[in-house]
Amino acid sequence: MRISRVLACFITPVILGSGVAASTPDSGQDRHADAPVQAATDAPAFAHEVSDIPVDPRVIYGELANGVRYAVMQNDKPSGGGGLRMRFGTGSLEETDAQQGIAHFLEHMAFNGSRNVPEGEMVKRLERFGLAFGADTNASTGFDRTVYKLNIPDVREEVLDEAFFLMRETADGLLLDADAIERERGVIASEKSARDSLSFRSLIDQMRFFTEGSGLIDRLPIGKDETIVSMPREEFVRFYQSYYHPENTFIVFVGDLDPAIAVAKIEQHFGDWTAQTDLVPPRPVTPADTDESRIGYYHHPELLTFVRMGTIYPYVDVPDTLEKRRQNTLRALGIRMLNRRFMRIIDQGGAPFLSVSAGRNTIQKTMDGMVLIIRSDPAKWDAALAAADLEVRRALQYGFSQAELDEQIAIARKASETAVELANSRKSYPTGAREYNYAEAIVSAFGSERVFNSPQTSLANFETIVADLTIEEVEQAFRERWRGYDDPTIYLSTGEKLEEPEEEIAAALGASRLAAVSPPENAARASFAYTEFGEPGDVVSETYVEDADAYLVRFANNVRLNFKQTDFDADTIAVQVQVGDGFFSMPIKNEGFRRFALNVIGGSGVEGHTADDLQSLFAGKRVSARVLTRTDADSFNIIGTTDSADLASQFNLMTAHVVAPGFREENAKRFREGIGAWYPTHDSSPRGIISKEVPRLIRSGDTRYGFGELETFISPKIEDVRAWVAPQFKTGFIEITVVGDIDKDTVIVEVARTFGALPERADSQPDYAEERALVFPDAPDAPVYLTHAGNVEQAVVRLYWPAKNATDVITYYRLRVLRSILRNRLTDVLREELGSTYSPGVGVQSNPQTPGYGYVFANVTTDPDQVEMVVQATREVGEKIASDGVSADELDRAVQPLIEDLSSSLESNGYWMNVLNDAQSDGFGLERYRKREAIYRNVTVNDLQALADDLFAPNQAFPVIVLPKENAGE
């Protein structure tokens, strides 16, 4: 299973095994003799029991007689679905020296047999019920917790019973068969190797530096090689029985279900759980050494350059109360004002740093402090340090202005108000990347001993705090948090080789401190200049699309509007403006130019207002506009999200980007500096080399894909971008899509007033037939070998199979089904049989903008010595699907989760944006929407057989192998 975060691993429990009676943990083992004698049950069950912050009344908390704690919440987003989480209060900190990595290892063993589920059957059972138990969302393990996750698309009783049953199997029913453990060791080692990148090693060294004396990095969740290969079954049983206890368990269910039923299910499935041994207390956290400042240095020629500089002091654990929230708000306001100053400096151009952010620095309660994270060119780290340091000293000496504070209060207030508006629209579980959801939020609050309160409570608390807040109070809190900054702790990670790093870093700080600090300049802001665009345009046609419940509107100047009213997210309106011809009209045919243009038009604001100006001008408003030039897109895109109160401002800003785009040289200069600092490190991982070379390889050398040498990024000029973009923004085709909680007439008025008032636009787009014609290359006689400069134990194998009809809508959805089957078979062969990888990935490329071109690919991270074997095994898996066919059970397990996901997608503004965004131009989105469910429900094994015969025909795969440079000659 995949680690869901850098230091987080999935994990699973264990009990008896192979007919052997459970054993009592050996008292001679390290059972944390230094742990406090006080039992965990002496503490309050939940943080809100001892806090003056009222808990969210929508959540029902409880505790079973055996100590299992739970929280349930009724929520109908998405309708009919639910999120189930099971958290154990244990992680890698509880491992003994002989057990390092065992918490993560147990995750893998969850799929290798339990009391009532044979080895290899758990995932299959889940898939038959359409449960989303994928490699990215199944669980995570940290230093002090393990969380198992199931997203349930349908809360009918048989599905609920299956979900709770499998969670209970995980809680105390694993067999931990010794032979299964042996078979899994290679997979664990492969996963550890896959994560062992240069950036990961740099992160670990950074953690070592800031937590020195705590021993924290001796208990990383990923474990150590020597214990991974040697831990006997007895250690698995010992760890499992020591920590997987009812009183160490917290279960959360959030979904479209009567809370009483959810509580009854928890009682039914977990009420009779009895631990066989005493719960071992958690290992106490050892504080880091914070008595004095330190200087640290980490070097590798392929690393990006970062300076981390700040204060460090002991961590003090404070209960979650209103007063703590008040202090956190004061701290946050000070940090935000400082970061705002850094953004302004960067936006003005000429800064020696590429980026700077200030924030709190605390790691697993071992230490506390404040830190600047400064990114720079390797040769300018000392100048970047000095410039960032100067701003912190300026803030400490002269404080902030009332205008700065008012701006940040307005932004924070708007965020709190938006959270209130969305309170009844948040999802039970994530249906999109990085999406706030209640299941994860409740688990997170429990684990960090925070009260899970309502957004209304947060807003009321905020208003109480800021009602009589003075700038002096914020400044006082800021100075207290940065105490000790006169002698800061500094850590430099860089590709720059320093002969005497400690002395050179200290000298850079000393030189910085010689610069005198002057008061800040607080320039007044002009009002936004773009609010009038001419006579509002007339609507010349309006068409209702019944099956999508959407409207297609056309204005007299040829501007199109696609609109759908939804209530999925309360008072939330998604807006996308598509202008011109985009990628296919690119005059300089390489990726370097596209990225240059993206950064210029995306970061230059508009004429008369820099990006920094816009942030201040729209502070306190829910207004945003990102200007994009995406690969394979037939337009430039401007995207944003707003609410009904700020809809007019949203359209003003988006229209300003079209009628008065910014082309600022300082943004071009900043991009060149940033890409110059990044480019030497692009080959520091297999992923980086794949991004550079492979897109071009599998498109027969087309230079618009992948990227070439550094010169292609830095040679374009502002004039090149202006010559490309300005004419298209002036007269190009415009199609606007609006989806959200707003009525049609209001949207039409705003579009008529802004985009509809512009001079006549193009009525259509050129076909760019030649630019859209991509060619998949013939399969090479031997794999293509590439090299990376990162971890010498890490290699990647990729196989690409051309799918010429992938853009046909029927073929596309059938390919998605076949992808799931290919992934499952690769997992069986590469993971379970050969132990070559822990999580093979499979993807489908199908873009209707490039008809006749597409592919399916497999991605396998493995050991350099196994690459040829992995290529052959992967090729054979595909060919075997073609030769042996697909079973009815395979088809059912592949298609059922896809069908179950349909309903939740229909309750997503993002999905409907994709459906409608080309409704009056290409119509691809509507076609896919109309056909996908029928295709999924009617697909047959014969359909997949015909597809597999074509896709996996012999001598068709295009294999790519990425090896460490030192292995390339072998």
Secondary structure, 3 states (H helix, E strand, C coil): CCCCECCECCCCCCCCECCECCCCCCCCCCCCCCCCCCCHHHCCCCHHHHCCCCCCCCEEEEECCCCCEEEEEECCCCCCCEEEEEEECCCHHHCCHHHCCHHHHHHHHCCCCECCCCCCCHHHHHHHCCCECCCCCCEEECCCCEEEEEEECCCCHHHHHHHHHHHHHHHHCECCCHHHHHHHHHHHHHHHHHHCCHHHHHHHHHHHHHCCCCCHHHHCCCCCHHHHCCCCHHHHHHHHHHHCCHHHEEEEEEECCCHHHHHHHHHHHHCCCCCCCCCCCCCCCCCCCCCCCCEEEEECCCCCEEEEEECCECCCCCCCCHHHHHHHHHHHHHHHHHHHHHHHHHHHCCCCEEEEEEEECCCCCCCECEEEEEEECHHHHHHHHHHHHHHHHHHHHHCCCHHHHHHHHHHHHHHHHHHHHCCCCCECCCCCCCCCEHHHHHHHHHHCCCCCCCHHHHHHHHHHHHHCCCHHHHHHHHHHHCCCCCCCEEEEEECCCCCCHHHHHHHHHHHHHCCCCCCCCCCCCCCCCCCCCCCCCCEEEEEEEHHHCEEEEEECCCCEEEEEECCCCCCCEEEEEEECCHHHHCCCCCHHHHHHHHHHHHHCCECCECHHHHHHHCCCCCCCCEEECCCCCCCEEEEEEECHHHHHHHHHHHHHHHHCECCCHHHHHHHHHHHHHHHHHCCCCHHHHHHHHHHHHCCCCCCCCCCCCCHHHHCCCHHHHHHHHHHHHHHCCEEEEEEECCCHHHHHHHHHHCHHHCCCCCCCCCCCHHHHCCCCCCCCCCCEEEEECCCCCCEEEEEEEECCCCCCHHHHHHHHHHHHHHHHHHHHHHHHHCCCCCCCEEEEEECCCCCCCEEEEEEEEECHHHHHHHHHHHHHHHHHHHHHCCCHHHHHHHHHHHHHHHHHHCCCHHHHHHHHCCCCCCCHHHHHHHHHHHHHHHCCHHHHHHHHHHHCCCCCCEEEEEEEHHHCCC
